Amino acid sequence: MQPEKFTFLVIENAIDVCEGIERRMKPFEKWQPLGYCTGVKEAVKKIKSTKPQLIFLDWGLNGGSAFEVLQEIQNLSGYNPYIIFNTGFQSDHPEIPEEISNHFKIDKYLLKPFWEKLRLNLAAYVKEAEDKAVQSKPGPKMIWIVDDSGAKVKLALNRLVCIIQHPQNARKRNFYVSASQGHITIPLSWERCFELLKENGIDYFITKHREHLVIKEFVEKFEKPFARLKGMPFKIEVVKEKIRDFENWLTGKG
């Protein structure tokens, strides 16, 4: 079984600081970087598309401040990342701590320079972030659906890995769920599959029209032109004309 993976994002207007944080996160193998943002607009867009579990957030940003980013985070339903807030401007802006404590939720408040604090405490922060991510993870989103035998079965949408066209019947789809190596065959049109996923906030990509789609959370590796999926013994092909869009979707650039 693959170890659980987490993602982090650095939001900081100084690129050298961004790179320094990323270097210090490299020993933590469970954590994958999503890159860094230097401005408010790009940070908000990145957060909405990738939902990182850990955010390093500087107060002073291009085009605004961390307050705007924090407000957008609070507006995202069900999203509760671990936030390490930092600033080197508290002496010039004494209102920052009061604004933070009265209006926003953060997990750590650090004053710059903070490299020594990270050296001493980063491992503890990362462990707290992992615990928070696990506790915040929603349980399976269960729905009742009729399978190809006419029986009503429970389908855990949060564990759905991919949907593949039935090899013998174009009116049926095989729903692969992470909890097992098998699948559930459901007589459902592709249009209804798309609607079902959108209604429940499931992020998917159609890798080949009318043949298969994959769920973002379960894409483990992309080796052109194949996507490897967590817990699945097979690979999914991404057709040539969709490879660039697929890569952008995976990295949150799409």
Solvent accessible surface area in square Angstrom, and as a share of the most:
residue,aa,sasa,rsa
1,M,242,1.08
2,Q,115,0.51
3,P,77,0.49
4,E,81,0.36
5,K,78,0.33
6,F,6,0.03
7,T,32,0.18
8,F,3,0.01
9,L,0,0.00
10,V,0,0.00
11,I,1,0.00
12,E,3,0.01
13,N,63,0.32
14,A,34,0.26
15,I,90,0.46
16,D,101,0.52
17,V,23,0.13
18,C,0,0.00
19,E,73,0.33
20,G,1,0.01
21,I,1,0.01
22,E,38,0.17
23,R,141,0.51
24,R,85,0.31
25,M,2,0.01
26,K,155,0.66
27,P,100,0.63
28,F,49,0.20
29,E,146,0.65
30,K,88,0.37
31,W,10,0.04
32,Q,84,0.37
33,P,80,0.51
34,L,37,0.18
35,G,28,0.27
36,Y,80,0.30
37,C,6,0.04
38,T,26,0.15
39,G,8,0.07
40,V,13,0.07
41,K,182,0.77
42,E,80,0.36
43,A,0,0.00
44,V,22,0.12
45,K,125,0.53
46,K,33,0.14
47,I,4,0.02
48,K,101,0.43
49,S,42,0.27
50,T,26,0.15
51,K,87,0.37
52,P,0,0.00
53,Q,58,0.26
54,L,0,0.00
55,I,0,0.00
56,F,1,0.01
57,L,0,0.00
58,D,4,0.02
59,W,33,0.11
60,G,11,0.10
61,L,13,0.06
62,N,83,0.43
63,G,77,0.74
64,G,33,0.31
65,S,18,0.12
66,A,0,0.00
67,F,37,0.16
68,E,81,0.36
69,V,0,0.00
70,L,2,0.01
71,Q,81,0.36
72,E,59,0.26
73,I,7,0.04
74,Q,82,0.36
75,N,99,0.51
76,L,36,0.18
77,S,114,0.73
78,G,83,0.80
79,Y,31,0.12
80,N,76,0.39
81,P,8,0.05
82,Y,7,0.03
83,I,5,0.02
84,I,1,0.00
85,F,0,0.00
86,N,1,0.00
87,T,0,0.00
88,G,44,0.43
89,F,88,0.37
90,Q,54,0.24
91,S,104,0.67
92,D,101,0.52
93,H,63,0.28
94,P,100,0.63
95,E,83,0.37
96,I,0,0.00
97,P,44,0.28
98,E,112,0.50
99,E,57,0.26
100,I,7,0.04
101,S,85,0.55
102,N,98,0.50
103,H,106,0.48
104,F,22,0.09
105,K,163,0.69
106,I,41,0.21
107,D,45,0.23
108,K,54,0.23
109,Y,69,0.26
110,L,13,0.07
111,L,73,0.36
112,K,60,0.25
113,P,120,0.76
114,F,3,0.01
115,W,80,0.28
116,E,94,0.42
117,K,73,0.31
118,L,3,0.01
119,R,168,0.61
120,L,113,0.56
121,N,56,0.28
122,L,11,0.05
123,A,66,0.51
124,A,54,0.42
125,Y,16,0.06
126,V,3,0.02
127,K,113,0.48
128,E,74,0.33
129,A,0,0.00
130,E,26,0.12
131,D,56,0.29
132,K,41,0.17
133,A,15,0.12
134,V,81,0.46
135,Q,146,0.65
136,S,47,0.30
137,K,115,0.49
138,P,96,0.61
139,G,49,0.47
140,P,56,0.35
141,K,80,0.34
142,M,89,0.40
143,I,35,0.18
144,W,159,0.56
145,I,21,0.11
146,V,66,0.38
147,D,21,0.11
148,D,68,0.35
149,S,92,0.59
150,G,54,0.52
151,A,48,0.37
152,K,148,0.63
153,V,39,0.22
154,K,111,0.47
155,L,1,0.01
156,A,9,0.07
157,L,2,0.01
158,N,32,0.16
159,R,103,0.38
160,L,0,0.00
161,V,0,0.00
162,C,0,0.00
163,I,1,0.00
164,I,35,0.18
165,Q,34,0.15
166,H,38,0.17
167,P,103,0.65
168,Q,151,0.67
169,N,52,0.27
170,A,77,0.60
171,R,197,0.72
172,K,46,0.19
173,R,13,0.05
174,N,9,0.04
175,F,0,0.00
176,Y,27,0.10
177,V,17,0.09
178,S,39,0.25
179,A,77,0.60
180,S,57,0.37
181,Q,114,0.51
182,G,35,0.34
183,H,90,0.40
184,I,44,0.22
185,T,18,0.10
186,I,1,0.00
187,P,67,0.42
188,L,31,0.16
189,S,52,0.34
190,W,7,0.02
191,E,84,0.38
192,R,88,0.32
193,C,0,0.00
194,F,32,0.13
195,E,87,0.39
196,L,13,0.07
197,L,1,0.00
198,K,139,0.59
199,E,117,0.52
200,N,32,0.16
201,G,69,0.66
202,I,25,0.12
203,D,66,0.34
204,Y,37,0.14
205,F,29,0.12
206,I,43,0.22
207,T,0,0.00
208,K,63,0.27
209,H,112,0.50
210,R,102,0.37
211,E,72,0.32
212,H,20,0.09
213,L,0,0.00
214,V,0,0.00
215,I,8,0.04
216,K,42,0.18
217,E,92,0.41
218,F,20,0.08
219,V,21,0.12
220,E,75,0.33
221,K,107,0.45
222,F,41,0.17
223,E,74,0.33
224,K,132,0.56
225,P,45,0.28
226,F,74,0.31
227,A,0,0.00
228,R,100,0.37
229,L,5,0.03
230,K,64,0.27
231,G,44,0.42
232,M,20,0.09
233,P,107,0.67
234,F,59,0.25
235,K,89,0.38
236,I,5,0.03
237,E,69,0.31
238,V,0,0.00
239,V,22,0.12
240,K,176,0.75
241,E,140,0.63
242,K,51,0.22
243,I,31,0.15
244,R,189,0.69
245,D,84,0.43
246,F,0,0.00
247,E,56,0.25
248,N,46,0.24
249,W,32,0.11
250,L,49,0.24
251,T,63,0.36
252,G,7,0.07
253,K,140,0.59
254,G,80,0.77
